[in-house]
Amino acid sequence: MAETAVHGAHAHPPGFAHQFEDIEQQREAGTLGMWVFLVTEILFFGGMFASYIIYRSLHYPAFEIGSHLLEVKFGALNTAVLICSSLTMAMAIHSAQVGRSKSTIIFYLILTMILGAAFLGFKFTFEWHRDYVEHIMPGFGFVFRPEWGSNAPQVEMFMCFYFFMTGLHALHMIVGLGVLTVLAIMTAKNRFSSEYYAPLEISGLYWHFVDIVWIFLFPLLYLIGGRY
Amino acid sequence: MSGHVVVPVRIYVTVFLALMSLTALTTGVAYIDLGRWNTVAALAIAVTKMLLVVLFFMHVKYATGLTRVIIIAGFFWLGIMIALSLSDELTRGWEIVPKAWGTGMIMPFLSRFF
């Protein structure tokens, strides 16, 4: 009864869930929950990074040969594209926070999606397709080159690491594009306000996390042993 | 706390420019022969970039202590996973009584990484 009275007295913002004291507590719970999920993601990718570290310590020369099969310019280009997309994602959330029009929020979300799609497009066409054509895609006609000598099997292993790590990252990007699509639709349906924008905020955390994974993949895969 | 703070656009743009510069720097450094310090430089730059993204884009600078504890715990557990995996893998070839502790042991140990 009392709750009903309180409820009637307050004008709750849209999106406010009743189990929370106020929108602030709800916001913090959402952020915390998203970070718990991201911690599982850190450990999920961490397993691959741990095995990468171990095999790199065992077969360093082969990893250096493998790294030099990749094109630094495409890795650097894609790093820049992802950083741009992180900025546009942050701007989408900022626009919601300060109460800009929904067309502004949708503009930034679509810009983020275009940059994310550009990343994947570069990855598929310039890199993975080229790797396939050059027979350095494990499982798809991988050919040992004579100059690798006895390192050849471990060079193939490096390429396995490369495809699994970048592939898993690309999978996260594709999921992110789906999430952004949903966010754009929700924005169009006036689901967000400067008081309630939690889905934008926590999806932004996910998008930035995927960016961070790439920030580590770029030097660890493309820049082993330098390019001098 | 996390929601009420609106980060000014100026900070986002500054962080963005820093991230782009660091990307150019890490790429450029790879073309200079620093020996094993190439790896150290690449990882130091990557960690710096990560901190910029986490603190400003992900608003952790403005987050509550509870959220920070969760994040630090995540990285701590990642550290446990990597450190204990390596403590097994890297010590398998060691003799029961190492012939030479000190520089004789430590440098070959480090040289396996980079």
Boltz contact constraints between the chains, C-beta under 6 A:
constraints:
  - contact:
      token1: [A, 27]
      token2: [B, 3]
      max_distance: 6.0
  - contact:
      token1: [A, 28]
      token2: [B, 64]
      max_distance: 6.0
  - contact:
      token1: [A, 31]
      token2: [B, 2]
      max_distance: 6.0
  - contact:
      token1: [A, 31]
      token2: [B, 67]
      max_distance: 6.0
  - contact:
      token1: [A, 32]
      token2: [B, 67]
      max_distance: 6.0
  - contact:
      token1: [A, 35]
      token2: [B, 67]
      max_distance: 6.0
  - contact:
      token1: [A, 35]
      token2: [B, 70]
      max_distance: 6.0
  - contact:
      token1: [A, 35]
      token2: [B, 71]
      max_distance: 6.0
  - contact:
      token1: [A, 36]
      token2: [B, 70]
      max_distance: 6.0
  - contact:
      token1: [A, 39]
      token2: [B, 74]
      max_distance: 6.0
  - contact:
      token1: [A, 42]
      token2: [B, 74]
      max_distance: 6.0
  - contact:
      token1: [A, 42]
      token2: [B, 78]
      max_distance: 6.0
  - contact:
      token1: [A, 46]
      token2: [B, 78]
      max_distance: 6.0
  - contact:
      token1: [A, 46]
      token2: [B, 81]
      max_distance: 6.0
  - contact:
      token1: [A, 50]
      token2: [B, 81]
      max_distance: 6.0
  - contact:
      token1: [A, 50]
      token2: [B, 82]
      max_distance: 6.0
  - contact:
      token1: [A, 50]
      token2: [B, 85]
      max_distance: 6.0
  - contact:
      token1: [A, 54]
      token2: [B, 89]
      max_distance: 6.0
  - contact:
      token1: [A, 57]
      token2: [B, 112]
      max_distance: 6.0
  - contact:
      token1: [A, 57]
      token2: [B, 113]
      max_distance: 6.0
  - contact:
      token1: [A, 76]
      token2: [B, 27]
      max_distance: 6.0
  - contact:
      token1: [A, 79]
      token2: [B, 23]
      max_distance: 6.0
  - contact:
      token1: [A, 80]
      token2: [B, 23]
      max_distance: 6.0
  - contact:
      token1: [A, 83]
      token2: [B, 19]
      max_distance: 6.0
  - contact:
      token1: [A, 86]
      token2: [B, 57]
      max_distance: 6.0
  - contact:
      token1: [A, 87]
      token2: [B, 16]
      max_distance: 6.0
  - contact:
      token1: [A, 90]
      token2: [B, 12]
      max_distance: 6.0
  - contact:
      token1: [A, 90]
      token2: [B, 57]
      max_distance: 6.0
  - contact:
      token1: [A, 97]
      token2: [B, 6]
      max_distance: 6.0
  - contact:
      token1: [A, 205]
      token2: [B, 58]
      max_distance: 6.0
  - contact:
      token1: [A, 208]
      token2: [B, 53]
      max_distance: 6.0
  - contact:
      token1: [A, 208]
      token2: [B, 57]
      max_distance: 6.0
  - contact:
      token1: [A, 208]
      token2: [B, 58]
      max_distance: 6.0
  - contact:
      token1: [A, 212]
      token2: [B, 50]
      max_distance: 6.0
  - contact:
      token1: [A, 212]
      token2: [B, 53]
      max_distance: 6.0
  - contact:
      token1: [A, 215]
      token2: [B, 46]
      max_distance: 6.0
  - contact:
      token1: [A, 215]
      token2: [B, 49]
      max_distance: 6.0
  - contact:
      token1: [A, 215]
      token2: [B, 50]
      max_distance: 6.0
  - contact:
      token1: [A, 216]
      token2: [B, 46]
      max_distance: 6.0
  - contact:
      token1: [A, 219]
      token2: [B, 26]
      max_distance: 6.0
  - contact:
      token1: [A, 219]
      token2: [B, 42]
      max_distance: 6.0
  - contact:
      token1: [A, 219]
      token2: [B, 46]
      max_distance: 6.0
  - contact:
      token1: [A, 223]
      token2: [B, 30]
      max_distance: 6.0
  - contact:
      token1: [A, 223]
      token2: [B, 42]
      max_distance: 6.0
  - contact:
      token1: [A, 226]
      token2: [B, 30]
      max_distance: 6.0
  - contact:
      token1: [A, 226]
      token2: [B, 38]
      max_distance: 6.0
  - contact:
      token1: [A, 227]
      token2: [B, 30]
      max_distance: 6.0
  - contact:
      token1: [A, 227]
      token2: [B, 31]
      max_distance: 6.0
  - contact:
      token1: [A, 228]
      token2: [B, 31]
      max_distance: 6.0
  - contact:
      token1: [A, 228]
      token2: [B, 33]
      max_distance: 6.0
